[in-house]
């Protein structure tokens, strides 16, 4: 007799940009299905192995990593990791017997979705970027449905499989009303001074961090407060640079209360990862984007360009950040008319119910 409980696998990870949407989708599915068993599949040693259990979900790790696009000794182990992951993914599918498999991007989604589609399990991928990665392009031929965040994705995927759903974001940032006062207290900041948030993604961003560190006195001299997420690697350098935080410079390796950070700041400096951009649209804040040059297919520049084309954000190239970033930030924080224009335009690009939209597409695949 077939089990009554709905079983769903969600695979992928590697960065917050894959993990937080995956958790948002899982939460939306739990709200829609009374009796559901959700299993995550991630990459061993990556941040999903910590963040997913913290969100209350089970996770299994595959021995997998990305293929480096330059000649490196790390690539020698790639075929072995891939074979190991494909074998383990087949075993997971056989034992868990999912009703549907979801891939959110990241190292683990390739082997897992490959194993699922071979077993004819209904499957879906979620592409977060305006330009898809290699894994999702390959999987697109085999999965049943594809959820995307941008229009025009039929250039890369079969048109009949595409659903424009937007990117899921963390639930706590969907409403910032009434959080400003609590945020001022949480970060120990003044409510009368202008404040900038600097986020380089969950793993940090060296160019952004170095630009901020080099110009830390500019913020102090102009009485500007700073909430600065550095990532783990740069955190000791930043703390040493700031030392005395009495002048409103707050340094974190990772910010747990991002809703508070968004609620309290006037402008945001950020990388242009797909989920970062979706969050910026949702919180409706003026943003300066510095796309990372270290990502496949330069997709962060393509993501940022979508906002720039809508006059919804400012973009600075990574190679120009050292020279232009801080001066551009000072210019924007002192130009309230520009801030209003950017806010209005970025607000028009927000999807408020992306996780629910994706959960609805997932449900349409379940045959029970």
C-alpha positions as CSV (number, residue, x, y, z in Angstrom):
1,X,0.0,0.0,0.0
2,X,1.3,3.4,-0.9
3,X,2.3,5.7,2.0
4,X,-0.1,8.5,2.8
5,X,2.6,11.0,3.9
6,X,3.9,13.3,1.1
7,X,7.7,13.0,0.8
8,X,9.7,15.8,-0.7
9,X,13.5,16.1,-1.3
10,X,15.1,19.6,-1.7
11,X,18.7,19.6,-2.9
12,X,21.4,22.2,-3.3
13,X,23.3,24.8,-1.2
14,X,26.8,26.0,-0.9
15,X,25.9,29.6,-0.1
16,X,23.2,31.5,1.7
17,X,21.8,32.4,-1.8
18,X,20.8,28.8,-2.3
19,X,20.1,27.7,1.3
20,X,17.7,30.4,2.5
21,X,15.4,30.1,-0.6
22,X,15.4,26.3,-0.1
23,X,14.3,26.7,3.6
24,X,11.6,29.3,2.5
25,X,10.2,26.8,0.0
26,X,10.2,24.0,2.7
27,X,8.3,26.3,5.1
28,X,5.8,27.2,2.4
29,X,5.3,23.5,1.6
30,X,4.7,22.7,5.4
31,X,2.1,25.4,5.5
32,X,0.3,23.9,2.5
33,X,0.6,20.1,3.3
34,X,-0.7,18.8,6.6
35,X,1.4,15.6,6.6
36,X,4.7,16.2,4.8
37,X,8.2,14.7,5.2
38,X,11.0,17.0,3.8
39,X,14.6,15.8,3.4
40,X,17.4,18.2,2.3
41,X,20.4,16.9,0.4
42,X,23.5,19.2,0.5
43,X,27.2,19.1,0.0
44,X,29.4,17.8,2.9
45,X,31.3,20.6,4.7
46,X,29.2,23.4,3.2
47,X,27.1,25.8,5.2
48,X,23.8,24.0,4.5
49,X,24.9,21.2,6.8
50,X,24.7,23.7,9.7
51,X,21.9,26.1,8.6
52,X,19.3,23.5,7.5
53,X,19.2,21.6,10.9
54,X,19.1,25.0,12.6
55,X,15.9,25.6,10.7
56,X,14.4,22.3,11.9
57,X,15.0,20.0,8.8
58,X,16.9,16.8,8.2
59,X,19.8,16.9,5.8
60,X,22.1,14.3,4.2
61,X,25.5,15.4,2.7
62,X,27.0,14.3,-0.6
63,X,30.8,14.3,-1.2
64,X,30.7,16.8,-4.0
65,X,32.3,20.2,-5.0
66,X,32.4,22.4,-8.1
67,X,34.5,21.8,-11.1
68,X,37.2,24.6,-11.2
69,X,37.3,26.4,-14.6
70,X,41.1,26.8,-14.4
71,X,43.8,24.2,-14.2
72,X,44.0,23.1,-10.6
73,X,44.9,20.0,-8.7
74,X,41.4,20.1,-7.1
75,X,39.9,19.0,-10.4
76,X,41.7,15.6,-10.1
77,X,39.2,14.5,-7.4
78,X,36.1,15.8,-9.2
79,X,35.3,12.6,-11.2
80,X,35.6,10.5,-8.0
81,X,33.4,13.0,-6.1
82,X,30.8,13.0,-8.9
83,X,30.6,9.1,-9.0
84,X,30.4,8.9,-5.2
85,X,27.6,11.5,-5.2
86,X,25.6,9.9,-8.0
87,X,25.8,6.5,-6.2
88,X,24.7,8.1,-2.9
89,X,22.0,10.1,-4.5
90,X,20.5,6.9,-6.1
91,X,20.6,5.3,-2.6
92,X,18.8,8.3,-1.0
93,X,16.1,8.2,-3.7
94,X,15.6,4.4,-3.3
95,X,15.4,4.6,0.5
96,X,13.4,7.9,0.9
97,X,11.0,7.3,-2.1
98,X,10.2,11.0,-2.7
99,X,7.0,12.0,-4.4
100,X,8.8,15.0,-5.9
101,X,12.4,16.3,-6.0
102,X,13.4,20.0,-6.1
103,X,16.8,21.4,-7.0
104,X,17.6,25.0,-5.9
105,X,21.1,25.1,-7.4
106,X,24.5,24.5,-5.8
107,X,26.8,21.4,-5.9
108,X,24.4,18.8,-4.6
109,X,21.4,19.5,-6.9
110,X,23.1,18.0,-10.0
111,X,23.6,14.4,-8.8
112,X,20.3,14.3,-6.8
113,X,18.1,15.6,-9.7
114,X,20.0,13.4,-12.1
115,X,19.1,10.3,-9.9
116,X,15.5,11.5,-9.4
117,X,14.8,12.1,-13.1
118,X,16.3,8.7,-14.1
119,X,13.7,7.1,-11.7
120,X,10.9,9.2,-13.4
121,X,10.3,11.0,-10.1
122,X,8.4,14.3,-10.7
123,X,11.0,17.1,-10.4
124,X,11.5,20.8,-10.5
125,X,14.4,23.2,-10.6
126,X,14.4,26.8,-9.3
127,X,16.7,29.1,-11.2
128,X,17.5,32.2,-9.2
129,X,19.6,34.2,-11.7
130,X,18.8,36.1,-14.8
131,X,21.5,33.8,-16.5
132,X,21.3,30.1,-15.6
133,X,24.2,28.0,-14.5
134,X,25.5,25.0,-16.3
135,X,23.9,22.4,-14.0
136,X,20.4,23.9,-14.4
137,X,20.8,24.1,-18.2
138,X,21.7,20.4,-18.3
139,X,18.9,19.4,-15.9
140,X,16.3,21.5,-17.8
141,X,15.8,18.8,-20.5
142,X,14.9,16.2,-17.9
143,X,12.8,18.0,-15.2
144,X,9.1,18.6,-15.4
145,X,8.9,22.2,-14.4
146,X,11.3,25.2,-14.0
147,X,10.6,28.1,-11.6
148,X,12.4,31.4,-12.5
149,X,12.8,34.9,-11.1
150,X,13.1,36.9,-14.4
151,X,11.2,37.3,-17.6
152,X,12.8,36.2,-20.9
153,X,14.2,32.8,-19.6
154,X,12.9,30.9,-22.6
155,X,16.2,31.8,-24.2
156,X,17.7,29.1,-22.0
157,X,14.9,26.8,-21.0
158,X,11.9,25.1,-22.7
159,X,9.2,27.7,-22.7
160,X,6.4,25.2,-21.8
161,X,8.2,24.3,-18.5
162,X,8.7,27.8,-17.2
163,X,6.9,29.4,-14.3
164,X,7.8,33.0,-13.3
165,X,7.6,32.8,-9.5
166,X,10.3,35.2,-8.3
167,X,12.9,34.2,-5.7
168,X,11.9,33.1,-2.2
169,X,13.3,35.3,0.6
170,X,13.6,34.9,4.3
171,X,10.1,35.3,5.9
172,X,11.3,37.7,8.5
173,X,12.2,40.4,6.0
174,X,8.9,40.4,4.2
175,X,7.6,43.0,6.7
176,X,9.9,45.5,8.4
177,X,7.1,47.7,9.8
178,X,7.7,48.5,13.5
179,X,11.2,47.0,13.6
180,X,13.3,50.2,13.4
181,X,13.2,51.0,17.1
182,X,14.1,47.4,18.1
183,X,16.8,47.4,15.5
184,X,18.4,50.6,16.8
185,X,18.5,49.0,20.2
186,X,19.8,45.7,18.9
187,X,22.7,47.3,17.0
188,X,23.2,50.1,19.6
189,X,22.9,52.9,17.0
190,X,21.6,56.4,17.1
191,X,18.3,57.1,15.4
192,X,19.3,60.6,14.3
193,X,22.4,59.6,12.2
194,X,22.4,58.2,8.7
195,X,23.3,54.5,8.4
196,X,24.8,52.2,5.7
197,X,24.6,48.4,5.6
198,X,27.5,46.6,3.9
199,X,26.9,42.9,3.0
200,X,29.2,40.8,0.9
201,X,27.1,37.7,0.9
202,X,27.2,34.9,3.5
203,X,30.8,34.1,2.7
204,X,32.1,37.7,2.5
205,X,33.5,39.8,-0.4
206,X,37.2,40.8,-0.3
207,X,37.0,43.8,-2.6
208,X,34.1,45.4,-0.8
209,X,35.7,44.7,2.6
210,X,39.0,46.2,1.5
211,X,37.3,49.3,0.1
212,X,35.4,49.9,3.4
213,X,38.5,49.2,5.6
214,X,40.7,51.6,3.6
215,X,38.1,54.4,4.0
216,X,36.8,53.7,7.5
217,X,37.7,57.3,8.6
218,X,35.5,58.8,5.8
219,X,32.4,57.3,7.6
220,X,33.6,58.6,11.0
221,X,34.4,62.1,9.7
222,X,30.9,62.4,8.0
223,X,29.1,61.0,11.1
224,X,27.8,58.0,9.2
225,X,27.0,54.8,11.0
226,X,27.9,51.4,9.5
227,X,26.6,47.9,9.9
228,X,29.3,45.8,8.2
229,X,29.0,42.0,7.5
230,X,32.5,40.9,6.6
231,X,32.3,37.1,6.3
232,X,34.6,34.9,8.5
233,X,37.9,35.4,6.7
234,X,38.0,39.2,6.8
235,X,36.4,39.6,10.3
236,X,39.6,39.8,12.3
237,X,41.1,42.4,10.0
238,X,37.9,44.5,10.2
239,X,37.7,44.3,14.0
240,X,41.4,45.3,14.2
241,X,40.7,48.3,11.9
242,X,37.6,49.5,13.8
243,X,38.7,48.6,17.4
244,X,36.6,51.3,19.1
245,X,33.0,50.9,18.0
246,X,31.7,53.9,19.9
247,X,31.5,55.9,16.7
248,X,28.8,53.7,15.2
249,X,30.8,51.2,13.2
250,X,29.4,47.7,13.9
251,X,31.3,44.7,12.5
252,X,29.9,41.2,12.2
253,X,31.2,38.1,10.5
254,X,27.5,37.1,9.9
255,X,24.3,39.0,10.7
256,X,21.6,36.8,12.1
257,X,19.0,39.5,12.4
258,X,19.0,40.7,8.7
259,X,15.5,42.0,9.1
260,X,16.7,44.4,11.8
261,X,19.7,45.4,9.6
262,X,17.4,46.2,6.6
263,X,14.9,48.0,8.9
264,X,17.4,50.5,10.3
265,X,19.6,51.5,7.3
266,X,19.2,54.2,4.7
267,X,21.3,52.6,1.9
268,X,22.8,49.2,1.2
269,X,26.1,48.1,-0.4
270,X,25.9,44.6,-1.6
271,X,27.1,41.9,-4.0
272,X,24.6,41.0,-6.7
273,X,23.7,37.4,-6.0
274,X,20.2,36.6,-7.0
275,X,18.8,36.2,-3.5
276,X,20.5,39.4,-2.3
277,X,18.8,41.2,-5.1
278,X,15.4,39.7,-4.4
279,X,15.8,40.7,-0.7
280,X,16.7,44.3,-1.8
281,X,13.6,44.5,-4.0
282,X,11.5,43.3,-1.0
283,X,12.9,45.7,1.5
284,X,12.8,48.6,-1.0
285,X,16.1,50.2,0.0
286,X,18.5,52.2,-2.3
287,X,21.4,49.9,-3.2
288,X,24.9,50.1,-4.7
289,X,25.7,46.7,-6.3
290,X,29.3,45.4,-6.8
291,X,28.9,42.1,-8.8
292,X,31.4,39.4,-7.9
293,X,33.8,38.6,-10.8
294,X,34.4,35.1,-9.3
295,X,31.1,33.5,-10.3
296,X,30.2,31.3,-13.2
297,X,29.1,33.0,-16.4
298,X,29.5,36.4,-14.7
299,X,25.8,36.0,-13.6
300,X,26.0,38.7,-10.9
301,X,26.7,41.4,-13.4
302,X,23.8,40.2,-15.5
303,X,21.5,40.2,-12.3
304,X,22.7,43.8,-11.4
305,X,22.2,45.0,-15.0
306,X,18.5,44.1,-14.8
307,X,18.1,46.5,-11.9
308,X,20.2,49.2,-13.5
309,X,18.1,49.0,-16.7
310,X,15.1,49.7,-14.5
311,X,16.9,52.6,-12.8
312,X,16.4,50.6,-9.6
313,X,20.1,50.4,-8.3
314,X,23.6,51.8,-8.9
315,X,26.3,49.4,-10.1
316,X,30.0,49.6,-9.7
317,X,32.4,47.1,-11.2
318,X,34.5,45.1,-8.8
319,X,37.8,46.5,-10.4
320,X,36.6,50.0,-9.7
321,X,35.3,49.5,-6.2
322,X,38.6,50.5,-4.4
323,X,38.4,53.8,-6.2
324,X,34.7,54.6,-6.5
325,X,32.7,52.6,-3.8
326,X,32.9,54.8,-0.8
327,X,32.7,58.1,-2.7
328,X,29.6,56.8,-4.5
329,X,28.1,55.7,-1.1
330,X,28.7,59.2,0.3
331,X,27.1,60.7,-2.7
332,X,24.0,58.5,-2.5
333,X,23.4,58.9,1.2
334,X,23.4,62.6,0.8
335,X,21.1,62.7,-2.2
336,X,17.6,62.1,-0.9
337,X,15.9,62.6,-4.2
338,X,18.0,59.9,-5.8
339,X,17.2,57.6,-2.8
340,X,13.4,58.1,-3.4
341,X,13.7,57.3,-7.1
342,X,15.7,54.1,-6.4
343,X,13.2,53.0,-3.7
344,X,10.2,53.5,-6.0
345,X,11.8,51.6,-8.9
346,X,13.2,48.7,-6.9
347,X,9.9,48.3,-5.1
348,X,8.2,47.6,-8.5
349,X,10.5,44.6,-9.0
350,X,9.5,42.7,-5.8
351,X,7.7,39.3,-5.7
352,X,6.1,39.1,-2.3
353,X,4.9,35.5,-2.4
354,X,7.6,33.6,-4.3
355,X,7.9,30.7,-1.9
356,X,4.1,30.2,-2.0
357,X,4.2,30.4,-5.8
358,X,6.9,27.7,-6.0
359,X,5.1,25.5,-3.4
360,X,2.0,25.7,-5.7
361,X,4.0,24.5,-8.7
362,X,5.5,21.6,-6.6
363,X,2.0,20.6,-5.5
364,X,0.9,20.4,-9.1
365,X,3.6,17.7,-9.6
366,X,2.4,15.5,-6.8
367,X,0.2,12.7,-8.1
368,X,-1.7,12.0,-4.9
